[in-house]
Amino acid sequence: MNLTQQLLNGLVLGHAYALVAIGWTVLLGTARLVNFGHGQMYMVGAFMTWFGISGLGLPYVIAIPLAMGVGIMIGMVVQRIMLQATIEQNLVSIMIMTLGVGYVLHGAAALIFGSTGQILDTPLSTREIAAGDLWLTWQDVLIVVAAIVEFLLLKWLLDRTRVGRLVRMVAEDPKLAELAGVNIRNVYLGVFAFEGAAVALAGALVGPRTPILTSMGFDEVIMTFVVVVLGGIGSVFGSYLAGLALGLFTALFGALVSPAYTTAAAFLILIAVLVLRPGGLAAGAR
């Protein structure tokens, strides 16, 4: 086993996990709810990018905003469906509805795109960078750069802008924020739209690494859940750190033990961290 190559793979995989998780991190930190349809939204983003390139003949740089636009629309529709339950913090109804949304997206994607897998080739995914025994693709480089830039921009937005202050107010106490004149419905709408755009972007960037299948969302939502909980509820920095740690762990565990048991091992790590550090890896950080 080439340890350096596995570490490199883990770094890329970790940034991919972080990209997929960032929208759910903001949603969980602001609306205090989980979206079990998040993985299926990722799947739709990957398929829409593929369709833009293969079906419509669009260049990759145009197919990405197309996928993000569809993600925004899905996020806004989900927000309208769950608005009242979100305001009331009815977590049981929210979990049931998001599970339902996930299955609807899965069925719709199978009907539209078919149940067979597709390969999302981009100008970057077919170009390799080699240095001795080490190699990666330019798509991998794009994933790492995009994840770092997105997290830095989100951190700046939440900490330095009026929009970020409104989001933090709603996250702390939505009823008090509403009494202070904040339109919490618009804040929730923006957060859901951001989640849809962010996870669709992740699908467009990470999708070329594997065949895209209508069932891929179920695996992604599990790993995303591990990332956002490991990182600490709503912690931007924590999610980035957790995604990176999980990617390295997955790559090394898969190489040393077996890829078949990585999900089970990841949940064992999650349980251990929550026992020793209930707030997550970056408790207190946002």
Sine and cosine of phi, psi and omega as CSV:
sin_phi,cos_phi,sin_psi,cos_psi,sin_omega,cos_omega
0.00,0.00,0.75,-0.66,0.08,-1.00
-1.00,0.07,0.98,-0.20,-0.09,-1.00
-0.88,0.47,-0.65,0.76,-0.02,-1.00
-0.89,0.45,-0.65,0.76,0.03,-1.00
-0.91,0.42,-0.64,0.77,0.02,-1.00
-0.91,0.41,-0.61,0.79,0.07,-1.00
-0.90,0.43,-0.65,0.76,0.04,-1.00
-0.90,0.45,-0.70,0.72,0.05,-1.00
-0.87,0.49,-0.65,0.76,0.00,-1.00
-0.91,0.42,-0.61,0.79,0.04,-1.00
-0.89,0.45,-0.70,0.72,0.02,-1.00
-0.91,0.42,-0.72,0.70,-0.01,-1.00
-0.89,0.46,-0.63,0.78,0.02,-1.00
-0.89,0.46,-0.68,0.74,0.05,-1.00
-0.92,0.39,-0.53,0.85,0.07,-1.00
-0.91,0.42,-0.71,0.71,0.06,-1.00
-0.85,0.52,-0.69,0.73,-0.02,-1.00
-0.89,0.45,-0.65,0.76,0.03,-1.00
-0.88,0.48,-0.70,0.72,-0.02,-1.00
-0.92,0.40,-0.54,0.84,-0.13,-0.99
-1.00,0.06,-0.29,0.96,-0.21,-0.98
-0.88,0.47,-0.63,0.77,0.01,-1.00
-0.91,0.42,-0.64,0.77,0.01,-1.00
-0.94,0.35,-0.54,0.84,0.05,-1.00
-0.87,0.50,-0.73,0.68,0.01,-1.00
-0.92,0.39,-0.67,0.75,0.02,-1.00
-0.88,0.48,-0.70,0.71,-0.02,-1.00
-0.93,0.37,-0.61,0.79,-0.02,-1.00
-0.96,0.29,-0.47,0.88,-0.06,-1.00
-0.99,-0.12,-0.80,0.60,-0.09,-1.00
-1.00,-0.04,-0.12,0.99,0.01,-1.00
0.83,0.55,0.68,0.73,0.04,-1.00
-0.60,-0.80,0.36,-0.93,0.06,-1.00
-0.97,-0.26,0.50,-0.87,0.02,-1.00
-0.87,-0.49,0.98,-0.18,-0.01,-1.00
-0.98,0.21,0.04,1.00,0.17,-0.99
-0.99,-0.11,0.08,1.00,-0.07,-1.00
-0.86,0.52,-0.69,0.72,-0.01,-1.00
-0.90,0.44,-0.60,0.80,0.02,-1.00
-0.95,0.32,-0.51,0.86,0.10,-0.99
-0.91,0.41,-0.61,0.80,0.10,-0.99
-0.87,0.49,-0.71,0.70,0.00,-1.00
-0.87,0.49,-0.68,0.73,0.02,-1.00
-0.89,0.45,-0.64,0.77,0.04,-1.00
-0.87,0.49,-0.67,0.74,0.03,-1.00
-0.91,0.41,-0.70,0.71,0.00,-1.00
-0.92,0.40,-0.62,0.78,0.01,-1.00
-0.92,0.40,-0.58,0.82,0.07,-1.00
-0.91,0.41,-0.70,0.71,0.06,-1.00
-0.87,0.49,-0.70,0.71,-0.01,-1.00
-0.91,0.42,-0.63,0.78,0.03,-1.00
-0.87,0.49,-0.64,0.77,-0.02,-1.00
-0.98,0.18,-0.78,0.63,-0.11,-0.99
-0.99,0.13,-0.60,0.80,-0.07,-1.00
-1.00,0.02,-0.63,0.78,-0.06,-1.00
-0.97,-0.24,-0.15,0.99,0.02,-1.00
0.95,0.31,0.42,0.91,-0.02,-1.00
-0.99,0.13,0.51,-0.86,0.15,-0.99
-0.93,0.38,0.38,-0.93,-0.07,-1.00
-0.84,0.55,-0.63,0.77,-0.05,-1.00
-0.93,0.37,-0.34,0.94,0.07,-1.00
-1.00,-0.05,-0.55,0.84,0.01,-1.00
-0.91,0.42,-0.51,0.86,0.00,-1.00
-0.90,0.44,-0.80,0.60,0.05,-1.00
-0.89,0.45,-0.46,0.89,0.11,-0.99
-0.88,0.48,-0.74,0.67,0.03,-1.00
-0.88,0.47,-0.66,0.75,0.00,-1.00
-0.91,0.43,-0.60,0.80,0.04,-1.00
-0.89,0.46,-0.67,0.74,0.06,-1.00
-0.90,0.43,-0.64,0.77,0.03,-1.00
-0.88,0.47,-0.66,0.75,0.04,-1.00
-0.88,0.47,-0.69,0.72,0.00,-1.00
-0.89,0.46,-0.68,0.74,0.03,-1.00
-0.89,0.45,-0.69,0.72,0.02,-1.00
-0.86,0.51,-0.66,0.75,-0.01,-1.00
-0.94,0.35,-0.61,0.79,0.05,-1.00
-0.91,0.42,-0.69,0.72,0.03,-1.00
-0.88,0.48,-0.65,0.76,0.02,-1.00
-0.88,0.48,-0.68,0.74,0.00,-1.00
-0.90,0.43,-0.61,0.79,0.01,-1.00
-0.91,0.41,-0.64,0.77,-0.14,-0.99
-0.98,-0.21,0.12,0.99,-0.14,-0.99
-0.83,0.56,-0.78,0.63,-0.07,-1.00
-0.91,0.42,-0.66,0.75,0.03,-1.00
-0.91,0.42,-0.55,0.83,0.03,-1.00
-0.92,0.39,-0.72,0.70,0.00,-1.00
-0.89,0.46,-0.64,0.77,-0.01,-1.00
-0.99,0.15,-0.11,0.99,-0.06,-1.00
0.82,0.58,0.68,0.73,0.04,-1.00
-1.00,0.08,1.00,0.04,-0.17,-0.99
-0.92,0.39,-0.56,0.83,0.00,-1.00
-0.90,0.43,-0.74,0.67,0.02,-1.00
-0.89,0.46,-0.63,0.78,-0.01,-1.00
-0.90,0.44,-0.70,0.71,0.01,-1.00
-0.89,0.46,-0.68,0.74,0.00,-1.00
-0.90,0.43,-0.70,0.71,-0.04,-1.00
-0.92,0.40,-0.65,0.76,-0.01,-1.00
-0.94,0.35,-0.58,0.81,0.12,-0.99
-0.87,0.48,-0.68,0.73,0.04,-1.00
-0.89,0.46,-0.68,0.74,0.04,-1.00
-0.87,0.50,-0.67,0.74,0.01,-1.00
-0.87,0.50,-0.70,0.71,0.00,-1.00
-0.94,0.35,-0.57,0.82,0.06,-1.00
-0.90,0.43,-0.71,0.71,0.02,-1.00
-0.89,0.45,-0.64,0.77,0.03,-1.00
-0.89,0.46,-0.72,0.69,0.00,-1.00
-0.91,0.41,-0.65,0.76,0.01,-1.00
-0.90,0.43,-0.65,0.76,0.01,-1.00
-0.91,0.41,-0.65,0.76,0.03,-1.00
-0.90,0.45,-0.61,0.79,0.00,-1.00
-0.93,0.36,-0.65,0.76,-0.08,-1.00
-0.99,0.13,-0.73,0.68,-0.12,-0.99
-0.99,-0.17,-0.19,0.98,-0.05,-1.00
1.00,0.00,0.29,-0.96,-0.07,-1.00
-1.00,-0.01,-0.13,0.99,0.02,-1.00
-0.99,0.14,0.44,-0.90,-0.02,-1.00
-0.96,0.26,0.38,-0.92,0.06,-1.00
-0.80,-0.60,0.41,-0.91,0.05,-1.00
-0.95,-0.31,0.84,-0.55,0.01,-1.00
-0.99,-0.13,1.00,-0.08,0.04,-1.00
-1.00,-0.02,0.70,-0.71,0.05,-1.00
-0.80,-0.60,0.25,-0.97,0.04,-1.00
-0.86,0.50,-0.36,0.93,-0.03,-1.00
-1.00,-0.07,-0.49,0.87,-0.08,-1.00
-0.95,0.31,-0.34,0.94,-0.02,-1.00
-0.99,-0.14,-0.01,1.00,0.00,-1.00
-0.95,-0.30,0.84,-0.54,-0.09,-1.00
-0.97,-0.23,0.44,-0.90,0.15,-0.99
-0.89,-0.46,0.86,-0.51,-0.04,-1.00
-0.86,-0.52,0.65,-0.76,0.08,-1.00
-0.60,-0.80,1.00,-0.09,-0.09,-1.00
0.93,0.37,-0.82,-0.57,0.02,-1.00
-1.00,0.07,-0.08,1.00,-0.05,-1.00
-1.00,-0.08,0.60,-0.80,0.07,-1.00
-0.44,-0.90,0.43,-0.90,0.16,-0.99
-0.36,-0.93,0.16,-0.99,0.00,-1.00
-0.97,-0.23,0.27,-0.96,0.07,-1.00
-0.92,0.40,-0.40,0.92,0.10,-0.99
-0.90,0.44,-0.63,0.78,0.05,-1.00
-0.89,0.46,-0.68,0.74,0.03,-1.00
-0.88,0.48,-0.68,0.74,0.02,-1.00
-0.88,0.48,-0.65,0.76,0.01,-1.00
-0.87,0.48,-0.73,0.69,-0.03,-1.00
-0.90,0.44,-0.74,0.68,-0.02,-1.00
-0.90,0.43,-0.71,0.71,-0.02,-1.00
-0.89,0.46,-0.65,0.76,0.01,-1.00
-0.90,0.44,-0.71,0.70,-0.01,-1.00
-0.89,0.45,-0.72,0.69,-0.02,-1.00
-0.90,0.44,-0.69,0.73,-0.03,-1.00
-0.90,0.43,-0.66,0.75,0.01,-1.00
-0.93,0.37,-0.63,0.78,0.03,-1.00
-0.91,0.42,-0.68,0.73,0.02,-1.00
-0.91,0.42,-0.66,0.75,0.01,-1.00
-0.91,0.41,-0.66,0.75,0.03,-1.00
-0.87,0.49,-0.69,0.72,0.04,-1.00
-0.90,0.44,-0.69,0.73,-0.02,-1.00
-0.88,0.48,-0.70,0.72,-0.05,-1.00
-0.96,0.28,-0.53,0.85,-0.10,-0.99
-1.00,-0.08,-0.43,0.90,-0.22,-0.98
-0.87,-0.50,-0.07,1.00,-0.09,-1.00
-0.86,-0.51,0.29,-0.96,0.03,-1.00
-0.90,0.43,-0.62,0.79,0.04,-1.00
-0.86,0.51,-0.69,0.72,0.02,-1.00
-0.89,0.46,-0.63,0.77,0.02,-1.00
-0.90,0.44,-0.64,0.77,0.03,-1.00
-0.90,0.43,-0.67,0.74,0.02,-1.00
-0.88,0.47,-0.68,0.74,0.00,-1.00
-0.92,0.38,-0.59,0.80,0.05,-1.00
-0.88,0.48,-0.71,0.70,-0.01,-1.00
-0.92,0.40,-0.60,0.80,0.01,-1.00
-0.89,0.45,-0.63,0.77,-0.04,-1.00
-0.96,0.29,-0.71,0.70,-0.05,-1.00
-0.32,-0.95,1.00,-0.07,-0.06,-1.00
-0.88,0.48,-0.60,0.80,-0.02,-1.00
-0.93,0.37,-0.67,0.74,0.04,-1.00
-0.91,0.41,-0.63,0.78,0.04,-1.00
-0.89,0.45,-0.62,0.79,0.02,-1.00
-0.92,0.39,-0.64,0.77,0.05,-1.00
-0.90,0.44,-0.48,0.88,0.01,-1.00
-0.99,0.14,0.04,1.00,0.06,-1.00
0.99,-0.14,0.12,0.99,0.02,-1.00
-0.99,0.15,0.76,-0.65,0.07,-1.00
-0.99,0.16,1.00,-0.03,-0.11,-0.99
-0.92,0.39,-0.41,0.91,0.04,-1.00
-0.90,0.44,-0.68,0.73,0.04,-1.00
-0.92,0.39,-0.58,0.81,0.04,-1.00
-0.90,0.44,-0.73,0.69,0.04,-1.00
-0.88,0.48,-0.65,0.76,0.02,-1.00
-0.87,0.49,-0.71,0.70,0.01,-1.00
-0.90,0.44,-0.63,0.77,-0.01,-1.00
-0.92,0.39,-0.69,0.72,0.04,-1.00
-0.90,0.43,-0.64,0.77,0.05,-1.00
-0.89,0.45,-0.67,0.75,0.03,-1.00
-0.89,0.45,-0.69,0.73,0.02,-1.00
-0.85,0.52,-0.71,0.70,-0.01,-1.00
-0.88,0.48,-0.69,0.73,0.00,-1.00
-0.92,0.39,-0.69,0.73,-0.07,-1.00
-0.92,0.40,-0.67,0.74,-0.04,-1.00
-0.96,0.27,-0.51,0.86,0.09,-1.00
-0.93,0.37,-0.63,0.78,0.09,-1.00
-0.87,0.49,-0.67,0.74,0.04,-1.00
-0.87,0.49,-0.67,0.74,0.04,-1.00
-0.88,0.48,-0.63,0.77,0.00,-1.00
-0.93,0.36,-0.56,0.83,-0.06,-1.00
-1.00,0.02,-0.64,0.77,-0.08,-1.00
-1.00,0.02,-0.45,0.89,-0.03,-1.00
-0.78,0.63,-0.64,0.77,-0.01,-1.00
-0.89,0.45,-0.22,0.97,-0.02,-1.00
-0.97,0.25,-0.38,0.92,-0.05,-1.00
-0.62,-0.78,0.30,-0.95,0.16,-0.99
-0.87,0.50,0.63,-0.78,0.01,-1.00
-0.99,-0.11,0.81,-0.59,-0.06,-1.00
-0.79,-0.61,0.43,-0.90,0.04,-1.00
-0.92,0.38,-0.35,0.94,0.00,-1.00
-1.00,0.02,-0.07,1.00,-0.12,-0.99
-0.92,0.40,-0.42,0.91,-0.04,-1.00
-0.91,0.42,-0.50,0.87,-0.04,-1.00
-0.93,0.37,-0.61,0.79,0.06,-1.00
-0.94,0.34,-0.64,0.77,-0.06,-1.00
-0.92,0.40,-0.61,0.79,-0.04,-1.00
-0.92,0.39,-0.51,0.86,0.04,-1.00
-0.92,0.39,-0.75,0.66,-0.02,-1.00
-0.93,0.37,-0.57,0.82,0.06,-1.00
-0.89,0.46,-0.67,0.74,0.03,-1.00
-0.86,0.51,-0.68,0.74,0.03,-1.00
-0.88,0.48,-0.69,0.73,-0.04,-1.00
-0.89,0.45,-0.76,0.65,-0.11,-0.99
-0.94,0.35,-0.53,0.85,0.03,-1.00
-0.97,0.23,-0.67,0.74,0.05,-1.00
-0.87,0.50,-0.64,0.76,-0.06,-1.00
-0.96,0.27,-0.30,0.95,-0.07,-1.00
0.98,-0.22,0.67,-0.74,-0.12,-0.99
-0.85,0.52,0.91,-0.42,0.08,-1.00
0.98,0.21,0.10,1.00,-0.04,-1.00
-1.00,0.09,0.90,-0.43,0.00,-1.00
-0.91,0.41,-0.79,0.61,0.01,-1.00
-0.88,0.48,-0.64,0.77,-0.01,-1.00
-0.89,0.45,-0.63,0.77,0.02,-1.00
-0.91,0.41,-0.65,0.76,0.05,-1.00
-0.88,0.47,-0.73,0.68,0.00,-1.00
-0.89,0.46,-0.68,0.73,-0.02,-1.00
-0.92,0.39,-0.65,0.76,0.05,-1.00
-0.87,0.49,-0.69,0.72,0.01,-1.00
-0.89,0.45,-0.72,0.70,-0.01,-1.00
-0.90,0.44,-0.66,0.75,-0.02,-1.00
-0.92,0.38,-0.61,0.79,0.04,-1.00
-0.89,0.45,-0.71,0.71,0.03,-1.00
-0.90,0.45,-0.68,0.73,0.01,-1.00
-0.89,0.46,-0.70,0.71,-0.03,-1.00
-0.89,0.47,-0.71,0.71,-0.02,-1.00
-0.90,0.44,-0.71,0.70,-0.04,-1.00
-0.95,0.33,-0.67,0.74,0.00,-1.00
-0.90,0.43,-0.67,0.74,0.01,-1.00
-0.89,0.45,-0.59,0.81,0.00,-1.00
-0.97,0.22,-0.62,0.79,-0.09,-1.00
-1.00,0.05,-0.55,0.84,-0.07,-1.00
-0.92,-0.39,-1.00,0.08,0.02,-1.00
-0.21,-0.98,0.70,-0.72,0.04,-1.00
-0.89,0.46,-0.37,0.93,-0.07,-1.00
-0.92,0.40,-0.38,0.92,-0.09,-1.00
-0.94,-0.34,0.20,0.98,-0.08,-1.00
-0.92,0.40,-0.62,0.78,-0.01,-1.00
-0.91,0.42,-0.70,0.71,0.03,-1.00
-0.89,0.47,-0.66,0.75,0.01,-1.00
-0.91,0.41,-0.61,0.79,0.02,-1.00
-0.89,0.46,-0.63,0.78,0.02,-1.00
-0.95,0.32,-0.52,0.85,0.10,-1.00
-0.90,0.43,-0.66,0.75,0.06,-1.00
-0.89,0.45,-0.67,0.74,0.01,-1.00
-0.86,0.52,-0.72,0.69,0.00,-1.00
-0.88,0.47,-0.69,0.73,-0.02,-1.00
-0.90,0.44,-0.69,0.73,0.00,-1.00
-0.90,0.43,-0.66,0.75,-0.02,-1.00
-0.93,0.36,-0.48,0.88,0.07,-1.00
-0.95,0.31,-0.69,0.72,-0.06,-1.00
-0.99,0.11,-0.52,0.86,-0.05,-1.00
-0.60,-0.80,0.99,0.17,-0.13,-0.99
-0.83,0.55,-0.44,0.90,-0.02,-1.00
-0.99,0.16,-0.06,1.00,-0.04,-1.00
0.99,-0.13,0.00,-1.00,-0.09,-1.00
-0.91,0.40,-0.48,0.88,-0.06,-1.00
-0.82,-0.57,0.78,0.62,-0.02,-1.00
-0.84,0.54,0.78,-0.63,0.00,-1.00
1.00,-0.04,-0.28,0.96,0.02,-1.00
-1.00,-0.04,0.51,-0.86,0.08,-1.00
-0.85,-0.52,0.00,0.00,0.00,0.00
